[in-house]
Amino acid sequence: MRPGLLFFLTPLLELYLLIEVGAYIGAWTTVALVVLSAIVGVSILRRQGLAVLSRGIGTQKPRTSRPST
């Protein structure tokens, strides 16, 4: 499948599934689940980003000379 078509169809599929879930469990519950998943995702990204930064800062070698061009 072409990447452009996939780029177009993925949001449509997501929107369709969001509407179906909203019809099944209710609109407000669906909105709450979307907001909750966004909060959890941001929390995970922050934790992982801070872990990568703390690992990277401690393992960097000091520069002793200028790089050759």
GULOKE-871347 format. One record per residue (C-alpha): residue in three letters; x, y, z. Coordinates in steps of 0.2 Angstrom, whole numbers, plus 5000, padded with zeros to 4 digits. Example, Ala and Ser with C-alpha at 12.3 -4.5 7.8 and 13.67 -1.06 7.14 Angstrom:
// GULOKE-871347
ala506249785039;ser506849955036;
This chain:
// GULOKE-871347
met500050005000;arg500650174996;pro501250275011;gly500250425006;leu498650325006;leu499150245023;phe499450425029;phe497650475024;leu496750315029;thr497450295047;pro496650455054;leu495050405046;leu495050235054;glu495450305070;leu494050435069;tyr492850295064;leu493350185079;leu493250335091;ile491450365085;glu491050175087;val491750175104;gly490750325109;ala489150255103;tyr489550095113;ile490150165130;gly489550345128;ala490250515122;trp490850575139;thr491650415144;thr492550405127;val493250585129;ala493850545147;leu494750395140;val495550495127;val496150625139;leu496750495151;ser497750405138;ala498550575133;ile499050615151;val499750435153;gly500750455136;val501450625141;ser501950555158;ile502850405150;leu503750525138;arg504350645151;arg504950495162;gln505850415148;gly506550575141;leu507250625158;ala508050445160;val508950465143;leu509550635148;ser510250585164;arg511050425157;gly511850535142;ile512550675153;gly513450555165;thr514250455151;gln514850595139;lys516750605136;pro517550775139;arg518250855123;thr520050855123;ser520450925106;arg519551005092;pro518850895078;ser519750895062;thr518850965047;
